Each structure stands twice: as C-alpha cells, then as structure tokens.
Amino acid sequence: MAPTTLTSVLVVGATGNVGYAVCLELLKLTHRFTRLAAFNNIARPSAEKDAIISALSASGMEIVTSDTYENPNLYKDFDAVIMALGNFGNYQQPLIIDAAIEGGVRHFYPSEFGADITVGENATQRYYRDKVLARNHLEKRAKDTEGLGWSYVTIGRFTEWGIRPYFGVNNKERTADIYGNEDGRQSLISVEDASALTARSLLMPFDAADPENRHRTFRFRGESPSWKEIFAILKRVTGYEYKVTYHDVSEAWALQKEAKEKNDEKLEMNSSHRIVQGTEGTLLPEPYDNDKFSDVNVKGVEEVLRATFADEKQKAFLGL
Ligand SMILES: NC(=O)c1ccc[n+]([C@@H]2O[C@H](COP(=O)([O-])OP(=O)(O)OC[C@H]3O[C@@H](n4cnc5c(N)ncnc54)[C@H](OP(=O)(O)O)[C@@H]3O)[C@@H](O)[C@H]2O)c1
C-alpha cells in the first residue's frame, strides 16, 4: 500500500495556547496541505477567541463553526484531527473521537504536548488523567475501527511554562518553591519549535495498513537542564539570583491529599504536577524524533527564555 500522509487537518482547540501555535506552523506549510481548518466552538464564546478565529481565517484557514463537538458531519473529509484542548477540556476527547470516527476520520493527535505518560508513575497522576482517558479510548476504538491511527506528541515541558508562577517560580520576587532537588531535570522545548515539529509530523509518510506504523509516538526534545542549570540561566537572563527553596516530594503528596479532601480540582492538578516534577516525570526518554525534521532548528532554553522575558505579552504569564 502507498504510504499515507495527513494532508487534510482539523485543529480542535485552535484558539488555545498550543492549538493556535500549531495552526500558525501549519499555515507556514499551507502549500503542502490540501485542507487546513480550525474548529470554532461557539458554545464557549469570548472576544479573545473571536479575534484568534478572525486572524486564522484571514490567514487562509478554513473555520468549522459549531456549538457542539458531537456532530459527525463537522469532521467529514478530514484525514486527521488535532485535539489541542486545555487540561480542563481534555475530558471531552472521547466524544470528539467518537464523532470524528463516525464522520470518517482515521487519525488523531490527542491533547498530549507534555510528558511521556508511560514514564514512571505519570499514568496514575491526576494531572494526566484525561490524557490517559484519551489514549485508552483510542485503543478501545481501534478494536472496532478499521485503520484507526494516532500520533502522541510528547515533549516534556514547554520552556515558557517551566518558569511560570503556577509551577512555583515567582519572577517578581525572584524566589521559587521547587519540588525535588537542584539536580532534578526536565525536558524543555519552546511552543514554537514543538508546534513546527508537530506540523511536519503530519506530512511524514507512514503505512496506514500497519498498526505498528499508524500508532505513532513522537518525542520532540529541546534541552534537559537541571533546576540548578535553569536558575543559572535565569540569572544570566534577568540579572538576578533567585532564592530557591527545595521541598521534599512528600509535601506535594500531602497537598494533593488535602486538595482531594477539599474537592479542590485546581489544587489537585497543581500538587499532582509537583509530584511529577519532583520525580523527573517530565524528563523525556530516548529515542528522540527531532532528526526526522531536520529543517527545524530547536532553540536552546536560554534563547527561549531571553525572548520570553523580552515579550510584553509573555510577561503577564511570567507574573511580571
Ligand atoms: N508541557 C507543558 O509545559 C504544557 C504547557 C501548556 C499546555 N500543555 C498541554 O497542551 C494541551 C493544550 O493546552 P493549552 O494550554 O493550549 O490549552 P488552553 O489554551 O487552556 O485551551 C485550549 C482550548 O481548549 C478548549 N476547551 C474546551 N473545553 C474547555 C474547558 N472546559 N476549559 C478550557 N478550555 C476548553 C478551548 O477551545 P474551545 O473553546 O474552542 O473549545 C481552548 O481554546 C494540554 O493538553 C496541555 O496539558 C502542556
């Protein structure tokens, strides 16, 4: 059978951080795709979303508008659906998968874009619950859907996210509360580079008749610095030494227990991530797939952080 590429693509969650970045990278390769579309879910309206959808439309992206993800007709004639939903929307992936399969789609990029969830205890962590749900659902549907394939894009963490207040780094006070110790490492890649690699992965030919070939995991790696190295980089970038407090991971477990008792989902997610982080769960294992897309020059952590700190829009996310 002739090798398959995925040239007709619908991005769900296109108005989000990752979804929008992936759309921008797809648009740079427009000539290599037959159809590029963004899902505009009007059930969750906002002026910010409208502005992004208008910008994507003006750049030549087709817009698929609906107030539901559940209509199979919306997915007709797409080779692949990229589901770049946010962590609080990820639970909807099974219903998107079912509707899209009914509409004829046979390849999915679930909302991964993070750690390899097969590493260590990641799969049992609350933080990854709905990513595991999507993987399990795809595996279940593969049993009754001829030719169903998927691509798991794993990256570790986005560099820009790694130093956000939500993850314990206070860039205003130049302090940090980190779980684990200063030698703890994580894999970091920029949103732009990960999105460029993701866009190219759709065009990588595979044998759709062979499950080994159509069930893909991509591991896109930037650099894997320790916390000690990250704070040395932050010192060079900002000119300031951060005062870092390292916490035992058992504290994150205790926090998670407390969150569960209080039914505080946000705190539960946050403490779960601290457990992952403190046990090097976001360190991406080999083999890496960057070399398959050698025209993407992945930027180093320092270069990305210099750009992030210089960007007015990013400053708000950094808590500055
Ligand atoms: N590894 C890392 O460092 C890292 C960092 C950031 C993100 N990620 C991963 O990347 C993926 C995308 O994250 P993101 O930050 O791009 O997501 P986001 O911006 O928070 O949301 C993306 C989209 O999800 C859709 N959505 C549907 N239901 C939702 C709900 N109930 N609440 C919130 N959003 C909902 C929204 O689009 P509609 O309104 O059109 O439905 C939204 O635009 C996630 O799986 C996340 O874990 C990883």
The ligand as a MOL file (V3000), in Angstrom:
LIG
                    3D

  0  0  0     0  0            999 V3000
M  V30 BEGIN CTAB
M  V30 COUNTS 48 52 0 0 0
M  V30 BEGIN ATOM
M  V30 1 N 4.0330 20.5030 28.7760 0
M  V30 2 C 3.7260 21.7550 29.0240 0
M  V30 3 O 4.5370 22.5130 29.5560 0
M  V30 4 C 2.3940 22.2510 28.6100 0
M  V30 5 C 2.0620 23.5960 28.7560 0
M  V30 6 C 0.8380 24.0420 28.3150 0
M  V30 7 C -0.0620 23.1380 27.7660 0
M  V30 8 N 0.2750 21.8310 27.6630 0 CHG=1
M  V30 9 C -0.6710 20.8410 27.1020 0
M  V30 10 O -1.1200 21.2780 25.8450 0
M  V30 11 C -2.5110 20.9880 25.6950 0
M  V30 12 C -3.2250 22.2950 25.3010 0
M  V30 13 O -3.0840 23.2050 26.3870 0
M  V30 14 P -3.3340 24.7610 26.1940 0
M  V30 15 O -2.6460 25.4690 27.2830 0
M  V30 16 O -3.0310 25.1130 24.7730 0 CHG=-1
M  V30 17 O -4.8990 24.8190 26.4200 0
M  V30 18 P -5.8250 26.1260 26.6250 0
M  V30 19 O -5.2210 27.2610 25.9130 0
M  V30 20 O -6.1040 26.2570 28.0710 0
M  V30 21 O -7.1740 25.6510 25.9520 0
M  V30 22 C -7.2100 25.1890 24.6130 0
M  V30 23 C -8.6310 25.1030 24.1430 0
M  V30 24 O -9.3490 24.0980 24.8450 0
M  V30 25 C -10.7230 24.3060 24.5600 0
M  V30 26 N -11.6190 23.9160 25.6510 0
M  V30 27 C -12.6900 23.1380 25.5250 0
M  V30 28 N -13.2910 22.9450 26.6970 0
M  V30 29 C -12.6280 23.6220 27.6050 0
M  V30 30 C -12.7940 23.8060 29.0090 0
M  V30 31 N -13.7790 23.2480 29.6780 0
M  V30 32 N -11.9210 24.6040 29.6320 0
M  V30 33 C -10.8960 25.1540 28.9600 0
M  V30 34 N -10.6890 25.0020 27.6060 0
M  V30 35 C -11.5470 24.2350 26.9440 0
M  V30 36 C -10.8620 25.7980 24.2370 0
M  V30 37 O -11.3060 25.8900 22.9200 0
M  V30 38 P -12.8650 25.9450 22.6030 0
M  V30 39 O -13.4570 26.9680 23.4970 0
M  V30 40 O -12.8760 26.3060 21.1750 0
M  V30 41 O -13.4010 24.5850 22.8870 0
M  V30 42 C -9.4640 26.3350 24.3630 0
M  V30 43 O -9.1500 27.3050 23.4160 0
M  V30 44 C -2.9800 20.3920 27.0110 0
M  V30 45 O -3.0750 19.0010 26.9130 0
M  V30 46 C -1.9050 20.7620 28.0000 0
M  V30 47 O -1.7020 19.8010 29.0140 0
M  V30 48 C 1.4780 21.3730 28.0540 0
M  V30 END ATOM
M  V30 BEGIN BOND
M  V30 1 1 1 2
M  V30 2 2 2 3
M  V30 3 1 2 4
M  V30 4 1 4 5
M  V30 5 2 4 48
M  V30 6 2 5 6
M  V30 7 1 6 7
M  V30 8 2 7 8
M  V30 9 1 8 9
M  V30 10 1 8 48
M  V30 11 1 9 10
M  V30 12 1 9 46
M  V30 13 1 10 11
M  V30 14 1 11 12
M  V30 15 1 11 44
M  V30 16 1 12 13
M  V30 17 1 13 14
M  V30 18 2 14 15
M  V30 19 1 14 16
M  V30 20 1 14 17
M  V30 21 1 17 18
M  V30 22 2 18 19
M  V30 23 1 18 20
M  V30 24 1 18 21
M  V30 25 1 21 22
M  V30 26 1 22 23
M  V30 27 1 23 24
M  V30 28 1 23 42
M  V30 29 1 24 25
M  V30 30 1 25 26
M  V30 31 1 25 36
M  V30 32 1 26 27
M  V30 33 1 26 35
M  V30 34 2 27 28
M  V30 35 1 28 29
M  V30 36 1 29 30
M  V30 37 2 29 35
M  V30 38 1 30 31
M  V30 39 2 30 32
M  V30 40 1 32 33
M  V30 41 2 33 34
M  V30 42 1 34 35
M  V30 43 1 36 37
M  V30 44 1 36 42
M  V30 45 1 37 38
M  V30 46 2 38 39
M  V30 47 1 38 40
M  V30 48 1 38 41
M  V30 49 1 42 43
M  V30 50 1 44 45
M  V30 51 1 44 46
M  V30 52 1 46 47
M  V30 END BOND
M  V30 END CTAB
M  END
